[in-house]
């Protein structure tokens, strides 16, 4: 049995409520050639196509307060395996 490190809630830096964490990613979908409709709207040439989704790249972890809505980028390391 491994010893778990002692933990404490992650408090909001504004109101003190326990926060959650979110991971932001950079990603995009390539829909291929585009056309301009008579209404001026840009659309994929093949509307039935599903496009090509590129692998997401992690950008940052941020803390999110459910009480006051404050969010900030975490400078601490995040371990999602715990």
QUIQUI-V649241 format. One record per residue. RES is the residue in one small letter. NEAR is the number of other C-alpha atoms within 10 Angstrom. Layout:
res & near
RES & NEAR
RES & NEAR
//
This chain:
res & near
x & 3
x & 4
x & 5
x & 7
x & 7
x & 5
x & 6
x & 7
x & 10
x & 15
x & 15
x & 21
x & 14
x & 12
x & 12
x & 13
x & 15
x & 16
x & 20
x & 15
x & 16
x & 14
x & 12
x & 14
x & 13
x & 11
x & 12
x & 13
x & 11
x & 11
x & 16
x & 13
x & 9
x & 12
x & 12
x & 11
x & 9
x & 7
x & 6
x & 8
x & 8
x & 11
x & 14
x & 16
x & 13
x & 13
x & 10
x & 7
x & 10
x & 12
x & 14
x & 11
x & 11
x & 11
x & 11
x & 11
x & 11
x & 11
x & 11
x & 13
x & 18
x & 17
x & 21
x & 20
x & 21
x & 13
x & 13
x & 12
x & 12
x & 14
x & 18
x & 13
x & 14
x & 13
x & 9
x & 7
x & 7
x & 12
x & 6
x & 5
x & 4
x & 6
//
